[in-house]
Amino acid sequence: MELRNLLTYSKVCEAMSFSKAADQLGYAQSTVTTQIAQLEDELGVRLFDRSGKRIRLNAKGQELLLYANRLIALASEAKANVSDAKTPRGSLRIGVIESVGAFFLPDILENYLMTFPEVHVQVLTATTREIMEMLRQNKIDLMLTLDDQVYDPDWICAWVREEDIVFLCAPNHPFSGRTDILLEELVLENLLLTERQCNYRHTFEHICEKNQICPRSSLEIGCTNTILRFTEHNLGVTFLPELTARESLAAGRLSRFAVRGLSIRMLIQLVYRKSMWCTPAMTAFIEKVENAHKNMEV
């Protein structure tokens, strides 16, 4: 079983397209088709279910992908260690949800890029479900998300931190500074909400549903910065990760309030795949995140 064929196979699985894999690898499509056919002949099984030009991994294909990724990772690790090429370089792909990416990453990335200028960093923003799928398909190297504890047998959580989801309003809003707001009062306000796929919004709506309470009205906004600005201008109240509101709170542009009996906490988690080699670029980024967190605690 040739490593070259396994590399091609992994790229096809990532792209779910022979033609896209060929473009990314710089091969003719016929070369990719031949290499996959060689793998299937060698193993005596079909790896993809085909429907016209569309392909989908079958059970045997998924099983082989785990082994292929391990072998590719081992080959990369051996090359780096034997050649002593341990200085972070190459590419680093990070998948992140918007609220964490916009407020957690800038300082860390600035420091990282100054320290390791030979690394090309790509930040991909998506919902939690989307970046989870991107990690499974090897489209990203690291996933940074805000959620309950995430789990997959092929995932390693390299770093985790608890994060409060806080309720926010303008300083001149009647809720400002109060700690005794009832959920029934809150849902009468205009709620500035994140997109429906957002985990902490889902948790809040589940709590409302459990208490048989329906929010009166809301405005759905996909950008955390826009939610903050609208809240500062007293267009409604909101709830967001504390890290997103830290600057506005310190400047007095926003005020916190608490809802009686309601506390939402989630985990910021930095995750990579066990079956893939943790490259020097990934290791260095993980260390930067850990050090930044230690500095925030001091």
N, C-alpha and C positions, 0 to 999 in steps of 0.2 A: 504494500500500500504506500504510494508515493506521497510525500508531504506536499508536493506541488498540487496534486489532485485534491488533497484535503483543504488546502488554502482556498482553492477555487470553489470547492463545495461550501465552505464556510461563508464565502462572499455571496454565493447564490442564495444561501439560506437567509443572509442578512437583507439582500435586495429583493428576494422572492421573484427574481427575474433573471433569466439567462443573459438577455441582452444588456441589462443594466450592470450585471456583474462583469460582463465582458468589457464594457466601457470603463468601469472603475479599475479593472486589472490591466487594461491596455491590450486585451486579446481580441482576436476575431471571435464572433459568436460560435463559429464551428469548433474552435479550440475548446471553449467551455463545454459545449455539448459532448465533445469527444471525451474530455476528462471525467465528466459525470458518468458517461456510459461506461468508462473503464472501471470506475468505482462500483457501479451496479453489477457489472459482469464479474468483478473480483469477489464481491460479497454474495452474489446470487440472489439479490433482492432488488425490488424497486424502492427508491428513496423518496420519490415524489409521486403524488397523484396529479395527473394532468387532465385539464379540461380546456381544450383549444390551446390558446397561448398562455393560459393561466396555470400556475403550479402551486401545489400545497404540500408541505411536509407530511408524510405519513408516520406511523408509529416507529417503523424501522429507521426512517430518516431522522426523527428526533433523537433516537437512541444513538445513532452514529454521530450526530452533531455534538453531543456531550463529549464523546471520545476525541473527535476531531479538534475541538477547542482546547482540550487538555494537551493533546500532542503539539498543537501549534504554540500554545503558551509555554510548554516545556522547551520547545526548540528555540523560542525567542529568549527565554531565560538563560539557556545554555550559551547562546551566542553572545548575550550581554556579559555574562560572568566570565566566560573564557577569554573574550576580547578585552575585558576590563573596561567596557564602555558603560560605566555606572553613572556618568553625569547625565542628569535629566535632559532629554532632547526628544525630537520627534513631535508627535501630536498628543493632545489630551482633550478628550470629548466629555463634557460635563452636561448632564441633563438635570434641569432644575425647574421647580414651579416658580411662577412669576414673583410672588410675594417674597420668597426666600432669596431668589436671584438678585432682585433689585436692591435689597437692603442688607443682605448678609455677605455677598460676594465681592463688591467693589474693592474694599480695603485689602482683602485677602489676595485677590487677583493682582492688584497693583504691586504688592510685595512679591508675589510669586513670579510675575513677569520680569520684574527688575532683577530678581535673584537668578532666574533661569531663562535668559533671553532666547535660548535655542529651542524652547518648547513653543509650539503653536497651539494655542488654546481655542477651542470652539465651545461656546455655551449655547445649548439648545433649550428653549423654554417651552414647556407644555404642561398639561395636567398631570396629576400623580399617576393615573392609569396609563397615560400615554408614555411617560418616561419609564415606567416599569416595563412596558412592552419593548421600548427601545433598548433597555438594558438586556432583556432576554434575547433580543435579536442582534446583540452586539453592535448596535448603532451608537452607543455611548460607552465610555469606560467607567464613569462614576455617576451615581444618581444621588442628588441632594434633594430630599423631600421633607415635607411636614405632614405627619400622619400619626395614627396609632402605630404600634410596633409592626413593621412590615416583615414578612417572612417568605422565604423561598429556600429550598434545600441547596440551591446553587449560589446563594447570596451570603456575603460577609458584611456585617455592619462594622465599618472601620471607626466610626465616631457617632456619638449620639448626645443630644442635649434637650432637656425639657424646655418648652416654650409656653408661656401663658397666652391665651387668647383674651384680649382685653376689650371692654366696652368703651367707646369713645364718643364724645360730643364736642360742640363748640364751647368755649369758656363761658359764654353768656346763655347757654341752654339751661333750662330748669333742672336737668339731671346732673349738671356739673358738680363733681365732688361728692355726690350722694352715694351711700352704701346700702340703701334700703329699697331700691327700685323693685317693684313687683314685675314678674314676667308679663302679667296682664297689662301693666302700664306700658312696658317696653313695646309690645306689639301694636300699640295704638300710634306709635311714632312712625314717621317715614324711615324705613330701614334701607341703608345703602349697602347692598349685598354684592359679594363676589359672584363669579360664575357658578352655575349649579353643580359642576363637578368638584368644587372646592370642598375639602374634607371638613373643615370647621363649620362651614355653612351647613353641610349635611348633618353634622352633629347637632347644631342649633335647631334645625328644622325637625329632627327626630325628637328633641326635647319638647318642642312645641306640640308636635303630633301626640306625644305621650300624654301631655297635659290637656289635650283636646283644645288647643289654642291655635288660631289662624291669624298670622300677621295681617294688619289692615291693608297696608300698601307697601310697596318697595320699589327701589330702583336698582337694576342689575347692571354692574359695571365690571368690565374685565381687567381694568388696570388699577392696581393698588394705589399708585400715586394720585390718580383721579379721585378715588374714594376719599383719600386723606384731604385733598383740596376741597371737595364738596362738603365734607364734614366740617372743616374749618370755617366754611362760609355758611354754616348752619342750615344746610339743605336737608339734613337728616342726621340720624345717629348710626353708628356702625360697630362692628366687632372685627378685630384684626390681630394678627400676631404682634406681641409687644414690640419686637424688634423693628417692625415697620413704622411704629408711631413714636419711637424714642426721641427723635430729633424734634418733631412737632410738639411733643409734651414738654421737652426741656425748654423750648422757645416760648411756651405759653400759648401756642396757637390751637392746641387741643386740650381737653380735660378728660380725665377718666371718671367712670362711675361703675358701680357694682350692682348686679342683679341678685336679689336675695335667693340664696340656695342654689345659685347657678355658677358653676366654675368649669371652664373648658381648658384643658391642657393637652398639648400634643408634643410629639418628638421630632426634632430636626435630626435627620439621619443621613449619613454619608455611606453609601453602599456600593460594593463592586461584586463581580462574579467570582466565585470560588474556582471555577473551571478555567478562568483566564488568568494569565500571569499579571501580577501587580507590578507594572513597569516602574522604573525609577521616577518617571514623571508623575505617575499616580502616587507613589510613596511620598514624594516631596510635597505634593499638594495636600495629602492627608496630614502630614506633619505641620504644614502651614495653618490648616484649620484647627488642629489641636492647640498649637501655640497661641493663635488668636483668641481662642476660648479661654485659655489660662490667663492671658493678659486682661481679658474682660472681667475675670473673677477677682483679680488683684485690687 
